[in-house]
């Protein structure tokens, strides 16, 4: 089996940008939960509330993800992580829009890392509003597969986050926050809600806070600080897991050009867990 044979494979999904998921995520992020009117723009990354993965229960694997194969290549490595993403926001998506997402396997690469073999899969998503040929949003999604952790694995040294930041917000994750986000994104990955599984099978000290949620909270911080800002580009990279057993911080710092915002997340000890850059207009 050659995993590169999956490069170019595509699928298309249609959906409607309805108001209730928007209001539910607002409530989850401790914002007012009013259902928005038709025509309200979606905040950046809130398109993840739509085009949800609707796999049948019989198609779910032991980790809560869909079984391997199908659209994504059948990578034999057992652990799957969201490593990062890159976005270009060409035009706003709005409540009430009918939308189509075309997803294509952009690249598959195999490497050897510190703990063994790794497989990187990059997926390109293009979202269009119904009836339009122009792309409203382009997203590249980086997925990494690796072997299960071994008892003698040595964790990579942590990297210190910036000591100070002009923007900072503390979050205290708990089971309910993680459950609500998993439910809103129909994410069955057990590392986010099944404490017995994540500690006894995958060997982590607690539930793992969703990387996409942290990436969205970074932009929510920007949205709070500069409500009128329109994000035109955004990218993030996961650096270190965040667990629900301690609080964490989302931080930001506008750069001198007035358009670039440096964003990052750090854990309770000050170690960098995610780094990101947003460009606004």
N, C-alpha and C positions, 0 to 999 in steps of 0.2 A: 504494500500500500504506500503510495506516494502522497503525502499530505498536500504537496504543492498542486496536486490535481484539483484541489478545491478553489484555487485562485480563479477569480472570475465568476464563480457561482453567485447567483443573485436570487432575491425574493422580494416581493412587493406586498405591502400591507396597507390597508386604508383604515381611517378612523375619523372621529369627530372630536373637536376640542370642546368638550362639554364643561359646564360650570362647576359641578359638584367636586370633581377631583381637585380643581383649583382651590375651592373653599376648604377642602379637607387638608390639603398641604399647608395652606395658610394657618389653619388651626394647629397643625402639628408643629409648625415653626413659631407658635405663640403670637401669631398675627390675627387681626380680625377675620372672622370666618364667613363674611357675607359672600353669597354667590354672585360672581361678577356678571355684569350685563354683556349681552352679545356685542362683540366689537372690542372688548377689553383685550389689550395685548398680553400675551403670555410672558412672564418674566423669563429671562434666559435660563435654560436647562429645564424649565417646567414642561417641555415637550416630553420628558421622560414619564409623565403621567399617562401618556397615550401610547398606542402601538404596543400594548403589553404582551408578554410571551404567554400565549394561551395553550400550553401543552396539556394533553389529556393526562389524567392521574396515572394511567398505566404506562405513560411515557417518561415518568420521573425517575431519575437515578437515585442512588443512596445518599448523595449529598444535597438533594433537593433541587438540583438543576435537572434539565431535560437530559435523557440518555444521549450518549455521544453519537455523532453522525447527523444526517439531515443537512440543514443549511451549514452549520459549523462543522469543520472537519473532525473526524473521530480520533482526536488526540488520545493516546492511551494513558497519559499521565493523569493521576487522580485528583490533583489540586488545581483549582481554577481561580484566578484573581483578576480583578479589573485594575490594570496598571496605570491607565491614564486615558485622556481624550484631548482632541483638538477640535475647535469649532470655528465656523464663520457664519455670522448671522447676516444674511443678505436683505431680508425684509421680515417684518414681524408676522408671527402667527397669532391669531386672535380667537377668543371664545366665539364659538359658532362656526368656525372654519371646518369644512371637510378637507381632509389631508390625505396624502399618499406618501409613504416612505419606501424608497427603493434602497435595499441593502445589498452590498456586493463584497465578497471576500477580496480584499485589496492585496494582501500579502500573507504568506505563511513562512516562517523561518525557524530553523532548529539550531540551538546553541547549547553549549555546556557551561554551566555556571558553577558557583562555589559549592553548591550542594548537589550537583548532578545535572542531568539533561533538562533543558527548558524548550518550550515551544511558544513562539509569539505569533498571535493571529491578529491582523489589523483588518477591521471591518469599516467600510465607508458607507455612511447613511446619507441619503439626500431626501429632504422633505419638501414637497410641493403642495401648495394649496390647489384644491380641485379645479380643474379646467385651465391651470396655468402651466406653461412649459418652463418658466424660470424657477430656479431653485430658491426656496426661502431660507433653508438652513442646511449647511454641510457639516457633517460630524465624522471624525475618525475615532474609532473605539479600539483601544489596545488591550488585548486579553493575553495573559501569560499562564501557561500550564507548567506545573512542576511535580516532582515526586513528593510523596508524603514525608513529613519531617521525621528525622531519625534521632534517637536519643543523644547521639554524640555530635549532632549538628551544632555549630557555633554561630550565634546570631551576628550579623554584620554590626560594626560599631555605629552607634547612633550619631546623628549630626545635630548640633545645637541650632535651634531657631534663633532669629535675631532677638537680641536681649530686650529691645523696646520696640513699640509700634504705636503710631498715632491712632490707629483703629484697633480695637480689641473687644471681643465678646466671649464670655465664658458660657460653655454648655455643659450640662450635667446629664449624660446619657443614661437611660434606664430601659428596662424591658419594654415598657409601653411605647416610648419614642421609637425604638427599633422595630417593634411590631407594627406600629402605624405606618412607618415608611415602607416596610416590607409589603404590607397589605396594599398600600396605594400604588406600588410599582409591580405588584403581583410577583414578588421575588421570593421564590421558595428556598433559597439557599439557607441551609440550616445553621450556618455559622452566625447568623444574625438573630436567631430566636431560640435555638435549641441548646441550652446550656450543657446538658449531659453530652450531646454530640460534640460540641465544639471543644470541651475540655477533655473528654475521654477518648474521642476518636482523632481529632485533629491536634490536640495537645496544646491549645491556647489557654491562657488564664481566665478568660471571660468571653462574653459575646463580643463580636467584632462590629464596630460601627461602620455602616455602609460607606465605602469610598465615594460613591455618587452623592450621597447625602451631604458629606463634608464638602465636596466640591460645590454643591448647591448652596450650602450655608455660607461659603466664602462669598459667593455672588449676592446672597441675601444681605451680608454685611455691607457690601458696596452699595446695594440698593437702599439700605437704611441711611448710609452716609451721604450719598448723592442720588436722591430719588429721581431726578430728571435724567440721569445718565442712560444712554442707550449703548448696550454692549454690542460691539461689532466683531470682536475676536476674543477667544478665550481658550486657554489650555491649562491642563493640570496634570500633575504626576504624583502618584502615591509613593510615599517614601518609607512609611513605617505604620504598622497597624495601630488603631485606636480601639481600646477595650472599654466596655461599659462599667468597669470597676473603678474608674477614676474620671474626673472632669477633663475637659480639653478646651482649647481656645482657638477661635478663628481670628485672624489678624490681617491688617492691610496697611499699605503705605502708598499714597499717590507719588508718582515720579515727576521729575522736573518739567517734562513736556506737557503736563496737564491732561494727557490722554491715556497714559499707561498706568495701571494700578498693579503693584506687586501684592500678592495675597499669599498667605500661608496658614497652616494649622500646626499647632504644637500640643504636646501632651502635658500632663500635670507637672512633669519634671523639666519642661522646657525643651524637649527633643522635637525636632522637626518631623511632622508626620505627612504633610502634603505641601507642595509648592505649586503656585499657579500665577498666571499673568492674564490680566484682562485689558483690552483696549476699548475705550469708550469714545463716543462723540456727543 
